[in-house]
């Protein structure tokens, strides 16, 4: 078993991050369309797919890059530093490639033989999956289907019914785009081009080979595939706000070298107050990044050791929330330092702020995690809490 501290595929992670950086000019040229179109331009999506960014967690035996958990976070953060929407889709799409470890190999190949494969998922609602011969008849409507305009397969959460009775079983089902109805209702202030519209199944037949339990038994080796489902969904997006904040810090550093406050002859970069505040921003975001990665490593070690995961799962959700709040704090301070330029639509900081606020609204980064953390420390019952 590979140690969690080893990085056998660091070359792959470095190559993926470099590929992200290489798209900077393309993203900058197309960014004006993000708000108006509500989706990525097709050619940009195709470039991301060609780089392999929507296959990050696909098992290596099936053509995936073999990233460790921390390498996955590094790549998603790099994509988020480039652009919040890009990072959000890389986290969601690259994260959902993990289905390769849960479905039969022939089903996985059917999904990922398409070079533009993108699996859309949603746990924002629970649909109905009626047991029938050979599979399920599925109906429901799910919100926040990130990447839906480019989705090739859709994987919603469903409650199983048999003989007109709920069985208590919850599953994920997978269906191709042709069986899915999209609702054009993504009108938001941030993460505008993620295309996170509602999607709907209208009595769609899903074969057994395209369904698995909410907490599935992996068919492929790898500790990341044994993560609790609630934790793995949080993990795929939690690093996005930190990446957006890293991008904002870089933007400000570029601006500060020449920008001056009105009536001031000294560039922002030469003001001691600005230097101090930027140092604080770097310290807190770096600490949040380290905390998030530490809690993920601890969770994975617990899985490997077969020990109880309650405390490590709670700590990880605390780290997710703290990361998003630290990122928002950092971006707010950076935009204050930049002054009025930060409110201009032509300023990258304006979009960074909107995207980070939208990302932080995700339930994976809910402030309710602090309550759960407090209950754990106080020795209170957590049996009714989802984490």
C-alpha positions as CSV (number, residue, x, y, z in Angstrom):
1,X,0.0,0.0,0.0
2,X,1.4,3.4,-0.9
3,X,2.1,5.7,2.0
4,X,0.0,8.9,2.2
5,X,3.2,10.9,2.3
6,X,4.5,9.6,-1.0
7,X,3.8,11.3,-4.3
8,X,4.4,8.7,-7.0
9,X,2.3,10.7,-9.5
10,X,3.6,14.2,-8.7
11,X,4.8,14.4,-12.3
12,X,1.2,14.0,-13.5
13,X,0.0,16.6,-11.1
14,X,2.7,19.0,-12.2
15,X,1.8,18.4,-15.8
16,X,-1.9,19.0,-15.2
17,X,-1.2,22.2,-13.3
18,X,1.1,23.4,-16.1
19,X,-1.7,22.7,-18.6
20,X,-4.0,24.8,-16.6
21,X,-1.5,27.7,-16.6
22,X,-1.2,27.4,-20.3
23,X,-4.8,28.3,-20.7
24,X,-4.5,31.7,-19.1
25,X,-4.6,33.7,-22.3
26,X,-7.6,31.7,-23.7
27,X,-9.6,32.1,-20.4
28,X,-8.8,35.9,-20.3
29,X,-10.0,36.3,-23.9
30,X,-13.3,34.4,-23.3
31,X,-14.1,35.6,-19.8
32,X,-16.4,38.4,-20.9
33,X,-18.8,35.7,-22.2
34,X,-19.0,33.9,-18.9
35,X,-21.8,36.1,-17.4
36,X,-23.9,36.4,-20.6
37,X,-23.7,32.8,-21.7
38,X,-24.0,31.0,-18.4
39,X,-21.6,28.3,-19.6
40,X,-18.1,27.9,-20.8
41,X,-17.4,28.3,-24.5
42,X,-17.4,24.9,-26.2
43,X,-13.8,25.2,-27.3
44,X,-12.6,26.1,-23.8
45,X,-14.4,23.1,-22.3
46,X,-12.9,20.9,-25.0
47,X,-9.4,22.2,-24.1
48,X,-10.0,21.4,-20.4
49,X,-11.2,17.9,-21.3
50,X,-8.3,17.3,-23.7
51,X,-5.9,18.1,-20.8
52,X,-7.6,15.4,-18.7
53,X,-8.9,17.7,-16.1
54,X,-12.3,16.0,-16.0
55,X,-10.7,12.6,-15.4
56,X,-8.6,13.5,-12.3
57,X,-10.0,10.7,-10.1
58,X,-10.5,8.1,-12.8
59,X,-8.6,5.0,-11.6
60,X,-5.2,4.7,-13.2
61,X,-6.1,1.2,-14.5
62,X,-8.8,2.8,-16.6
63,X,-6.7,5.6,-17.9
64,X,-6.7,8.1,-15.1
65,X,-3.7,10.1,-13.9
66,X,-3.3,8.3,-10.6
67,X,-3.4,11.4,-8.4
68,X,-3.1,11.2,-4.7
69,X,-5.7,13.1,-2.6
70,X,-3.5,16.0,-2.0
71,X,-2.4,16.2,-5.7
72,X,-6.0,16.4,-6.7
73,X,-6.4,19.4,-4.4
74,X,-3.3,21.0,-5.9
75,X,-4.7,20.7,-9.4
76,X,-8.2,22.0,-8.5
77,X,-6.6,24.9,-6.6
78,X,-4.4,25.8,-9.7
79,X,-7.5,25.7,-11.9
80,X,-9.4,27.9,-9.4
81,X,-6.5,30.4,-9.3
82,X,-6.9,30.7,-13.0
83,X,-10.6,31.2,-12.8
84,X,-13.3,30.3,-10.3
85,X,-15.7,28.8,-12.8
86,X,-12.9,26.7,-14.3
87,X,-11.8,25.5,-10.9
88,X,-15.4,24.7,-9.9
89,X,-15.9,22.5,-13.0
90,X,-12.5,20.8,-12.7
91,X,-13.3,20.0,-9.1
92,X,-16.8,18.7,-9.9
93,X,-16.0,17.0,-13.2
94,X,-12.6,15.7,-12.2
95,X,-14.0,14.5,-8.9
96,X,-16.9,12.7,-10.4
97,X,-14.5,10.6,-12.5
98,X,-14.3,8.5,-9.4
99,X,-17.3,6.6,-10.6
100,X,-14.8,4.5,-12.4
101,X,-14.1,2.9,-9.1
102,X,-17.7,2.0,-8.4
103,X,-19.4,0.9,-11.6
104,X,-18.5,-2.3,-13.6
105,X,-15.6,-1.8,-16.0
106,X,-17.8,-2.1,-19.1
107,X,-20.1,0.7,-17.8
108,X,-17.1,2.9,-17.0
109,X,-15.7,2.4,-20.5
110,X,-19.1,3.4,-22.0
111,X,-18.9,6.6,-20.1
112,X,-15.2,7.5,-20.6
113,X,-14.6,6.3,-24.1
114,X,-15.9,9.7,-25.0
115,X,-12.9,12.1,-24.8
116,X,-15.2,14.9,-23.8
117,X,-16.8,12.8,-21.0
118,X,-18.2,15.0,-18.1
119,X,-20.3,13.4,-15.4
120,X,-22.8,15.8,-13.7
121,X,-24.1,15.0,-10.2
122,X,-26.4,16.5,-7.7
123,X,-27.3,15.7,-4.1
124,X,-29.5,18.8,-3.8
125,X,-32.6,16.7,-4.0
126,X,-33.6,13.0,-3.8
127,X,-35.4,11.4,-6.8
128,X,-37.4,8.2,-7.0
129,X,-35.9,5.0,-8.3
130,X,-38.6,2.3,-8.7
131,X,-37.2,-1.2,-8.9
132,X,-38.1,-3.0,-12.1
133,X,-36.7,-6.0,-13.9
134,X,-33.1,-5.4,-14.8
135,X,-32.8,-2.0,-13.2
136,X,-34.7,1.1,-12.1
137,X,-37.3,3.5,-13.4
138,X,-36.1,6.9,-12.3
139,X,-37.9,10.2,-12.0
140,X,-37.0,13.5,-10.3
141,X,-35.6,17.0,-10.7
142,X,-32.3,18.0,-9.2
143,X,-30.8,21.5,-8.7
144,X,-27.2,22.7,-9.0
145,X,-26.1,20.4,-11.8
146,X,-22.7,22.0,-12.4
147,X,-21.5,21.5,-15.9
148,X,-24.9,20.4,-17.2
149,X,-24.6,22.2,-20.6
150,X,-21.5,20.0,-21.4
151,X,-22.6,17.0,-19.4
152,X,-22.4,13.6,-21.2
153,X,-23.7,11.5,-18.2
154,X,-25.8,12.5,-15.2
155,X,-25.7,11.0,-11.8
156,X,-28.4,12.0,-9.3
157,X,-29.2,10.7,-5.9
158,X,-32.4,8.6,-5.5
159,X,-34.4,6.8,-2.9
160,X,-35.4,3.2,-4.0
161,X,-38.9,2.0,-4.1
162,X,-40.0,-1.6,-4.6
163,X,-43.6,-2.9,-4.6
164,X,-44.8,0.7,-4.1
165,X,-42.9,0.9,-0.8
166,X,-39.7,2.8,0.1
167,X,-37.0,0.4,0.9
168,X,-34.8,2.9,2.8
169,X,-32.0,2.4,0.3
170,X,-30.4,5.4,-1.3
171,X,-28.4,5.0,-4.6
172,X,-26.7,7.0,-7.4
173,X,-27.9,6.3,-10.9
174,X,-26.3,7.2,-14.2
175,X,-28.0,8.1,-17.5
176,X,-26.7,9.6,-20.8
177,X,-27.5,13.1,-21.8
178,X,-30.1,12.0,-24.3
179,X,-32.3,10.8,-21.4
180,X,-32.1,14.0,-19.4
181,X,-34.1,17.3,-19.6
182,X,-32.2,20.5,-18.7
183,X,-33.9,23.6,-17.3
184,X,-32.3,26.9,-18.2
185,X,-32.5,28.5,-14.8
186,X,-29.0,29.4,-13.8
187,X,-29.2,33.2,-13.2
188,X,-26.6,34.0,-10.5
189,X,-24.0,36.6,-9.4
190,X,-21.0,34.3,-9.2
191,X,-19.7,31.2,-10.8
192,X,-21.8,32.3,-13.7
193,X,-20.4,30.0,-16.4
194,X,-20.7,26.8,-14.4
195,X,-24.1,26.2,-16.0
196,X,-25.4,24.7,-12.8
197,X,-28.9,24.3,-14.0
198,X,-31.6,22.0,-12.8
199,X,-31.8,18.6,-14.6
200,X,-34.7,16.2,-14.8
201,X,-35.3,12.5,-15.3
202,X,-38.8,11.7,-16.6
203,X,-39.3,7.9,-16.0
204,X,-35.9,7.0,-17.3
205,X,-34.9,3.3,-17.3
206,X,-31.5,2.9,-15.7
207,X,-29.9,-0.6,-15.9
208,X,-28.4,-2.2,-12.8
209,X,-24.9,-1.8,-14.2
210,X,-25.4,2.0,-14.1
211,X,-26.3,2.2,-10.4
212,X,-24.5,1.9,-7.1
213,X,-25.1,2.4,-3.4
214,X,-24.8,5.9,-1.7
215,X,-21.8,4.5,0.1
216,X,-20.4,2.1,-2.6
217,X,-18.0,-0.7,-2.3
218,X,-15.1,0.1,-4.6
219,X,-14.2,-2.2,-7.5
220,X,-10.8,-0.6,-7.9
221,X,-7.9,-0.2,-5.4
222,X,-7.2,3.2,-3.8
223,X,-7.9,4.7,-0.4
224,X,-9.6,7.8,-1.9
225,X,-12.3,5.6,-3.3
226,X,-13.1,4.4,0.3
227,X,-13.8,7.9,1.6
228,X,-17.2,8.5,3.1
229,X,-19.5,9.8,0.3
230,X,-20.4,13.0,2.2
231,X,-16.7,13.7,2.7
232,X,-15.7,13.1,-0.9
233,X,-18.4,15.5,-2.2
234,X,-17.1,18.2,0.1
235,X,-13.5,17.5,-0.8
236,X,-14.0,18.0,-4.5
237,X,-15.1,21.7,-4.0
238,X,-13.6,22.8,-0.7
239,X,-10.2,23.9,-2.1
240,X,-11.9,26.1,-4.8
241,X,-12.2,29.3,-2.6
242,X,-8.6,29.0,-1.6
243,X,-7.6,28.8,-5.2
244,X,-9.7,31.9,-6.0
245,X,-8.0,33.7,-3.1
246,X,-4.5,32.7,-4.4
247,X,-5.5,34.2,-7.8
248,X,-6.7,37.4,-6.1
249,X,-3.4,37.8,-4.3
250,X,-1.5,37.4,-7.5
251,X,-3.8,40.0,-9.2
252,X,-3.2,42.5,-6.4
253,X,0.6,42.0,-6.5
254,X,0.5,42.8,-10.2
255,X,-1.6,45.9,-9.6
256,X,0.2,47.2,-6.5
257,X,3.5,47.7,-8.3
258,X,2.2,50.7,-10.2
259,X,-1.2,51.6,-8.7
260,X,-1.5,54.6,-6.4
261,X,-4.2,56.0,-4.3
262,X,-5.7,59.3,-5.4
263,X,-3.4,62.1,-4.2
264,X,-0.7,59.7,-3.2
265,X,2.7,59.6,-4.9
266,X,3.7,56.2,-3.5
267,X,2.7,53.0,-5.2
268,X,0.6,50.6,-3.1
269,X,3.4,48.1,-3.0
270,X,5.7,50.6,-1.2
271,X,3.2,51.3,1.6
272,X,4.0,49.5,4.9
273,X,0.3,49.1,5.8
274,X,-0.3,47.3,2.5
275,X,2.8,45.1,3.0
276,X,1.5,44.1,6.5
277,X,-2.0,43.4,5.3
278,X,-0.8,41.3,2.4
279,X,1.4,39.3,4.7
280,X,-1.6,38.6,6.9
281,X,-3.6,37.4,3.9
282,X,-0.8,35.1,2.9
283,X,-0.4,33.7,6.4
284,X,-4.1,33.0,7.0
285,X,-4.7,31.4,3.6
286,X,-1.6,29.3,3.9
287,X,-2.7,28.1,7.3
288,X,-6.2,27.2,6.0
289,X,-4.6,25.3,3.1
290,X,-2.4,23.4,5.5
291,X,-5.3,22.6,7.8
292,X,-7.5,21.4,4.9
293,X,-4.8,19.1,3.7
294,X,-3.9,17.9,7.2
295,X,-7.4,16.9,7.9
296,X,-7.8,15.1,4.6
297,X,-4.6,13.1,5.3
298,X,-5.8,12.2,8.8
299,X,-9.1,11.0,7.3
300,X,-7.3,8.8,4.8
301,X,-5.0,7.4,7.5
302,X,-8.1,6.5,9.5
303,X,-9.6,4.6,6.6
304,X,-6.3,2.7,6.0
305,X,-6.1,1.8,9.7
306,X,-9.7,0.8,9.9
307,X,-10.3,3.1,12.9
308,X,-13.4,5.2,13.8
309,X,-13.8,8.2,11.4
310,X,-16.2,10.4,13.3
311,X,-13.7,12.8,14.7
312,X,-11.7,13.1,11.5
313,X,-14.8,13.6,9.4
314,X,-15.9,16.4,11.7
315,X,-12.5,18.0,11.6
316,X,-12.4,17.8,7.8
317,X,-15.7,19.6,7.5
318,X,-14.4,22.2,9.9
319,X,-11.4,22.7,7.7
320,X,-13.7,23.0,4.6
321,X,-15.7,25.8,6.2
322,X,-12.6,27.5,7.6
323,X,-10.9,27.4,4.2
324,X,-13.9,29.1,2.5
325,X,-14.3,31.8,5.2
326,X,-10.5,32.5,5.2
327,X,-10.6,32.9,1.5
328,X,-13.5,35.3,1.7
329,X,-11.7,37.3,4.4
330,X,-8.6,37.4,2.3
331,X,-10.3,38.5,-0.9
332,X,-12.3,41.2,1.0
333,X,-9.1,42.6,2.4
334,X,-7.4,42.5,-0.9
335,X,-10.2,44.3,-2.7
336,X,-10.2,47.0,0.1
337,X,-6.5,47.5,-0.4
338,X,-7.0,47.8,-4.2
339,X,-9.6,50.5,-3.7
340,X,-12.2,51.5,-6.3
341,X,-10.5,49.6,-9.1
342,X,-11.8,46.4,-7.6
343,X,-15.4,47.1,-8.3
344,X,-14.8,47.6,-12.1
345,X,-16.1,44.7,-14.3
346,X,-12.8,45.0,-16.1
347,X,-10.9,44.1,-12.9
348,X,-10.2,40.5,-12.3
349,X,-10.7,41.2,-8.6
350,X,-14.4,42.0,-9.1
351,X,-15.0,38.5,-10.5
352,X,-12.8,36.8,-7.9
353,X,-15.0,38.3,-5.2
354,X,-18.2,37.2,-6.8
355,X,-17.0,33.7,-7.5
356,X,-15.6,33.1,-4.1
357,X,-18.9,34.2,-2.4
358,X,-20.9,31.9,-4.6
359,X,-18.5,28.9,-4.0
360,X,-18.7,29.5,-0.2
361,X,-22.5,29.1,-0.3
362,X,-22.1,25.4,-1.0
363,X,-23.4,23.2,1.8
364,X,-19.9,21.5,2.0
365,X,-18.6,24.8,3.5
366,X,-21.6,25.6,5.7
367,X,-21.0,27.4,9.0
368,X,-23.1,24.7,10.6
369,X,-19.8,22.7,10.6
370,X,-18.7,24.8,13.6
371,X,-21.7,23.6,15.6
372,X,-20.9,20.0,14.8
373,X,-17.2,20.6,15.8
374,X,-18.4,22.2,19.1
375,X,-20.7,19.2,19.8
376,X,-17.8,16.8,19.3
377,X,-15.6,18.7,21.7
378,X,-18.3,18.8,24.3
379,X,-19.0,15.0,24.0
380,X,-22.5,15.5,22.7
381,X,-24.5,13.1,20.5
382,X,-23.8,13.5,16.8
383,X,-26.1,10.7,15.5
384,X,-28.6,13.1,14.0
385,X,-25.9,15.3,12.3
386,X,-24.9,14.9,8.7
387,X,-21.1,15.4,8.1
